[in-house]
Amino acid sequence: MNKPKNLEIGFEFPRQTFSISSNDQKDKLECCGVQSDLYGDWVDVAMLGLPTLQILMDSGIPILGAVHLSQRFFQTYPLRLGEIICVYGKIMEITPHPRGSILGCEFTYENDAGKICVEAQRCGIIPVGAKEPSHGIPRPEENLDGFTEILKKILEPHKVSAFSKEAGNLIHSDREVAKQHGFKAPIAAGLIGIHLYREVIARHMGNPECFDMEVWFRRPMFWDDRLSLVVKKKNDSIVAMHILGPDGKPASNCLMHAM
């Protein structure tokens, strides 16, 4: 696959605007098994994931076969459903990987008054580049000592497929495409996991306006998996979480950074 002309460190993605309607959010939350009105008139920060993917696609960066490695959302003020959101960003890092390259980007989201509400960092493997050995991917420990279960979820194939219908990555909905990329079945988008972590923040951490969450995707969540979300507390506050797959291993990790 040819290297996109925009694939270089320092490239600035053109500013784009978008909005998230209450119906958009309702549909995505229902796909995740999350109460659709949990956030009232405010945007669930995980909803910013798909518009960010659109920015990458509009810049010629391929999504089919790409793998989301990590995502950080630092929210200082919530965005409102229906308002015009402005997003802009930059490529911060490109490093080698046997499947292409690892692309690291930063994005900023402003509300319709021009106030910065969310800053994000996104890292993922894209299927273009030198295909050289990786320098390694920093990730947190997976020790489960001190973690307790706080919720269970069962993924449903039709909902996993519907969640990613706009993303253009058939790895989430097509068995043959998933097998071509080495998976036994279609896999759930990593953003579904972020919606579940965000649900815990809302239900068990007082739904704060400000928070700093960082998620690493470790293993696939298949489209019909039974999941368990476990948390670790310090001084009665949640500081870390895992989503465990049916085998008891973390599909993803989440750290709550101090504000």
C-alpha positions as CSV (number, residue, x, y, z in Angstrom):
1,M,0.0,0.0,0.0
2,N,1.4,3.4,-1.0
3,K,2.3,5.8,1.8
4,P,-0.3,8.7,2.1
5,K,1.3,12.1,1.3
6,N,0.2,13.4,4.6
7,L,1.9,10.7,6.7
8,E,4.7,12.6,8.3
9,I,5.5,13.9,11.8
10,G,4.2,17.4,12.3
11,F,1.4,17.2,9.7
12,E,-1.5,19.3,11.0
13,F,-5.0,17.9,10.2
14,P,-7.3,20.6,8.8
15,R,-9.9,21.9,11.3
16,Q,-13.2,20.3,11.0
17,T,-16.6,20.8,12.7
18,F,-19.2,18.3,13.6
19,S,-22.0,17.8,16.1
20,I,-23.3,14.9,18.0
21,S,-27.1,14.6,18.3
22,S,-29.0,13.0,21.1
23,N,-30.1,10.3,18.7
24,D,-26.5,9.6,17.6
25,Q,-25.5,9.1,21.2
26,K,-28.5,7.1,22.1
27,D,-27.8,4.7,19.2
28,K,-24.2,4.2,20.2
29,L,-24.9,3.7,23.9
30,E,-27.6,1.2,23.1
31,C,-25.1,-0.8,21.0
32,C,-22.8,-0.9,24.1
33,G,-25.6,-1.8,26.5
34,V,-25.4,1.5,28.3
35,Q,-28.4,3.5,29.5
36,S,-29.1,5.9,26.7
37,D,-29.9,8.9,28.8
38,L,-27.1,8.4,31.3
39,Y,-25.4,11.7,30.4
40,G,-28.5,13.9,29.9
41,D,-27.7,16.8,27.5
42,W,-24.0,16.1,27.5
43,V,-21.7,14.2,25.2
44,D,-20.1,10.9,26.3
45,V,-16.5,11.6,25.5
46,A,-16.2,8.3,23.8
47,M,-18.4,9.7,21.1
48,L,-15.5,11.7,19.9
49,G,-13.8,8.6,18.6
50,L,-15.6,8.2,15.3
51,P,-15.3,11.9,14.2
52,T,-11.6,11.5,14.9
53,L,-11.4,8.4,12.6
54,Q,-13.1,10.5,9.9
55,I,-10.3,13.1,10.2
56,L,-7.8,10.3,9.6
57,M,-9.7,8.9,6.6
58,D,-10.2,12.4,5.1
59,S,-6.4,12.8,5.2
60,G,-5.9,9.5,3.3
61,I,-4.8,7.4,6.2
62,P,-6.2,3.9,5.8
63,I,-8.5,2.4,8.4
64,L,-9.2,-1.0,7.1
65,G,-6.9,-3.4,9.0
66,A,-5.8,-0.7,11.4
67,V,-5.5,-1.5,15.1
68,H,-6.4,1.0,17.8
69,L,-3.6,0.7,20.5
70,S,-4.4,3.4,23.0
71,Q,-6.6,6.4,23.6
72,R,-6.4,9.2,26.2
73,F,-9.2,11.7,26.9
74,F,-8.5,14.7,29.2
75,Q,-11.9,16.4,29.7
76,T,-11.9,19.8,31.4
77,Y,-15.5,20.7,30.5
78,P,-18.3,18.6,28.9
79,L,-19.4,19.2,25.4
80,R,-23.2,19.6,24.8
81,L,-25.2,17.4,22.5
82,G,-26.2,19.3,19.3
83,E,-23.6,22.0,19.6
84,I,-21.0,22.7,16.9
85,I,-17.7,21.1,17.9
86,C,-14.4,22.1,16.3
87,V,-11.6,19.6,16.2
88,Y,-8.0,20.0,15.0
89,G,-4.9,17.9,15.5
90,K,-1.4,16.9,14.6
91,I,0.7,13.8,13.9
92,M,3.1,13.6,16.8
93,E,4.9,10.2,16.2
94,I,5.5,7.6,13.6
95,T,7.4,4.5,14.6
96,P,8.0,1.1,12.9
97,H,5.9,-2.0,13.3
98,P,5.9,-5.3,11.5
99,R,2.4,-4.7,10.2
100,G,3.2,-1.2,8.9
101,S,3.8,1.6,11.3
102,I,2.5,3.0,14.6
103,L,0.8,6.4,14.3
104,G,0.5,8.7,17.3
105,C,-1.7,11.8,17.1
106,E,-3.0,14.6,19.3
107,F,-6.4,16.2,19.0
108,T,-8.2,19.2,20.6
109,Y,-11.9,19.7,20.7
110,E,-13.6,23.1,21.3
111,N,-17.2,23.9,22.0
112,D,-19.2,26.4,20.0
113,A,-17.9,29.3,22.2
114,G,-14.3,28.4,21.3
115,K,-13.5,26.9,24.7
116,I,-11.2,23.9,24.8
117,C,-13.2,21.1,26.4
118,V,-11.3,17.9,25.6
119,E,-7.7,17.0,24.6
120,A,-7.0,13.6,23.3
121,Q,-4.1,11.4,22.3
122,R,-4.6,8.5,19.9
123,C,-2.2,5.7,19.0
124,G,-2.7,2.9,16.5
125,I,-1.1,0.6,14.0
126,I,-1.8,1.5,10.3
127,P,-1.1,-0.9,7.4
128,V,1.4,1.4,5.7
129,G,5.0,2.0,6.3
130,A,8.3,0.1,6.3
131,K,7.0,-3.0,8.2
132,E,10.1,-3.2,10.4
133,P,10.5,-4.5,14.0
134,S,8.7,-2.4,16.6
135,H,10.6,-0.5,19.4
136,G,7.9,-1.8,21.8
137,I,4.6,-0.3,23.0
138,P,4.6,1.1,26.6
139,R,1.6,-0.4,28.5
140,P,0.6,-0.7,32.2
141,E,1.0,-3.9,34.2
142,E,-1.8,-6.4,34.0
143,N,-1.7,-7.7,37.6
144,L,-5.2,-8.2,38.8
145,D,-4.4,-8.1,42.6
146,G,-6.7,-5.7,44.4
147,F,-9.3,-5.5,41.6
148,T,-13.0,-6.3,42.1
149,E,-15.8,-6.8,39.6
150,I,-18.1,-3.8,39.2
151,L,-20.2,-4.8,36.1
152,K,-20.8,-7.4,33.5
153,K,-21.6,-7.0,29.8
154,I,-22.5,-9.4,27.0
155,L,-21.6,-8.3,23.5
156,E,-24.1,-9.0,20.7
157,P,-23.0,-9.4,17.1
158,H,-25.7,-7.2,15.5
159,K,-25.0,-4.4,18.0
160,V,-21.2,-4.6,17.5
161,S,-21.7,-4.4,13.8
162,A,-24.1,-1.5,14.1
163,F,-21.7,0.4,16.3
164,S,-19.0,0.6,13.7
165,K,-21.2,1.0,10.6
166,E,-19.7,4.5,9.8
167,A,-16.1,3.5,10.4
168,G,-15.5,1.6,7.1
169,N,-13.6,-1.2,8.9
170,L,-15.3,-4.5,8.1
171,I,-13.2,-6.2,10.7
172,H,-16.0,-5.4,13.1
173,S,-18.8,-7.0,11.1
174,D,-17.6,-9.4,8.4
175,R,-16.4,-12.9,9.4
176,E,-14.2,-13.3,6.2
177,V,-12.5,-9.9,6.6
178,A,-11.8,-10.7,10.3
179,K,-10.3,-14.1,9.3
180,Q,-8.1,-12.4,6.7
181,H,-6.7,-10.3,9.5
182,G,-6.0,-13.3,11.8
183,F,-9.2,-13.2,14.0
184,K,-11.5,-16.1,14.6
185,A,-14.5,-13.8,14.4
186,P,-15.3,-10.1,14.0
187,I,-14.0,-7.9,16.9
188,A,-15.6,-5.1,18.8
189,A,-14.3,-1.6,18.3
190,G,-12.1,-0.5,21.1
191,L,-14.3,2.6,21.5
192,I,-17.0,0.2,22.9
193,G,-14.6,-0.4,25.8
194,I,-14.2,3.3,26.3
195,H,-18.0,3.7,26.6
196,L,-18.0,1.0,29.3
197,Y,-15.2,2.7,31.3
198,R,-17.0,6.0,30.9
199,E,-20.1,4.4,32.3
200,V,-18.2,3.4,35.4
201,I,-17.0,7.0,35.8
202,A,-20.6,8.2,35.6
203,R,-22.1,5.6,37.9
204,H,-19.4,5.0,40.5
205,M,-17.2,8.2,40.4
206,G,-19.9,10.9,40.6
207,N,-19.9,11.7,36.9
208,P,-17.4,14.5,37.2
209,E,-17.2,17.2,34.6
210,C,-13.4,16.9,34.6
211,F,-11.4,13.7,34.3
212,D,-8.3,12.2,32.6
213,M,-8.7,8.6,31.4
214,E,-6.1,6.6,29.4
215,V,-7.0,3.3,27.8
216,W,-4.8,0.6,26.3
217,F,-6.2,-2.1,24.0
218,R,-4.5,-5.4,24.7
219,R,-6.5,-8.2,23.3
220,P,-9.6,-8.5,21.0
221,M,-13.1,-8.4,22.3
222,F,-15.0,-10.7,19.9
223,W,-18.5,-9.6,18.9
224,D,-20.2,-12.2,21.2
225,D,-17.9,-12.1,24.2
226,R,-19.0,-12.1,27.9
227,L,-17.1,-9.3,29.6
228,S,-16.3,-8.4,33.2
229,L,-15.2,-4.9,34.2
230,V,-13.0,-4.8,37.3
231,V,-11.8,-1.8,39.3
232,K,-9.0,-1.0,41.8
233,K,-9.5,1.7,44.4
234,K,-7.1,3.9,46.3
235,N,-8.5,6.0,49.2
236,D,-12.0,5.0,48.1
237,S,-11.5,6.4,44.5
238,I,-11.2,4.3,41.4
239,V,-7.7,4.6,40.0
240,A,-7.5,1.7,37.5
241,M,-9.8,-0.6,35.6
242,H,-9.6,-3.6,33.3
243,I,-12.2,-5.2,30.9
244,L,-11.7,-8.9,31.2
245,G,-12.5,-11.3,28.3
246,P,-14.1,-14.8,28.8
247,D,-10.6,-16.2,29.5
248,G,-10.1,-13.8,32.4
249,K,-7.3,-11.9,30.6
250,P,-7.6,-8.1,30.2
251,A,-8.9,-7.0,26.8
252,S,-8.0,-3.5,27.8
253,N,-6.7,-1.4,30.7
254,C,-7.7,2.0,31.9
255,L,-5.8,4.3,34.2
256,M,-7.5,7.3,35.8
257,H,-4.8,10.0,36.0
258,A,-4.9,12.5,38.9
259,M,-6.3,15.9,37.9
